[in-house]
Amino acid sequence: MALYASARSLSLVIVSVVAFLIGGRSWMEAVAWCMIIVQACDAAIGFTIKNRLKTFGPAATALLNLFALVWFLS
């Protein structure tokens, strides 16, 4: 399970870096939304299994990504 999550996260990081390097604003926005959705789903799973660490960690990351996206778009 950890390898699956790592592969998913690593692929999002690679796509984010590539989008940042080429300066694709729409690509960066799309990747940010993907990261927010993934982290929100992880938080929902953590809530479902009643694990506070797996709920609040991803939820905080999703919120930080959302704030960064709003800042980026303004």
C-alpha positions in Angstrom: 0.0 0.0 0.0 2.8 2.4 0.8 4.5 1.8 -2.5 1.2 2.5 -4.3 0.9 5.8 -2.4 4.5 6.7 -3.1 4.2 6.0 -6.8 1.1 8.2 -7.0 2.8 11.1 -5.0 6.0 10.8 -7.0 4.3 11.0 -10.3 2.4 14.2 -9.2 5.7 15.7 -8.0 7.4 15.0 -11.4 4.5 16.4 -13.3 4.5 19.5 -11.1 8.2 20.1 -11.6 7.9 19.7 -15.4 4.9 22.1 -15.5 6.8 24.6 -13.3 10.0 24.4 -15.5 8.1 24.9 -18.8 6.0 27.6 -17.3 2.6 26.1 -18.2 0.2 28.0 -16.1 -2.8 25.8 -17.0 -0.8 22.7 -16.4 0.3 23.9 -13.0 -3.3 24.7 -12.1 -4.4 21.2 -13.3 -1.7 19.5 -11.2 -2.6 21.6 -8.2 -6.3 20.5 -8.5 -5.2 16.9 -8.8 -3.0 17.2 -5.7 -5.9 18.8 -3.7 -8.3 16.1 -4.8 -5.9 13.3 -3.9 -5.2 14.7 -0.5 -8.9 15.3 0.2 -9.6 11.7 -0.7 -6.8 10.5 1.6 -8.3 12.6 4.4 -11.7 11.1 3.8 -10.2 7.6 3.9 -8.5 8.5 7.2 -11.8 9.8 8.6 -13.5 6.6 7.5 -11.0 4.3 9.2 -11.0 6.7 12.3 -7.3 7.5 12.1 -6.6 11.1 13.2 -3.1 11.2 11.7 -4.3 10.0 8.3 -7.2 12.5 8.4 -5.6 15.7 9.6 -2.3 15.4 7.8 -3.8 15.0 4.3 -6.5 17.5 5.1 -4.0 20.1 6.1 -1.9 19.5 3.0 -5.1 19.8 0.8 -5.9 23.1 2.4 -2.3 24.4 2.0 -2.4 23.4 -1.7 -5.8 25.1 -2.1 -4.4 28.4 -0.5 -1.3 28.1 -2.8 -3.6 27.7 -5.8 -5.7 30.7 -4.9 -2.5 32.7 -4.4 -1.1 31.5 -7.7 -4.3 32.5 -9.6 -4.5 36.0 -8.1 
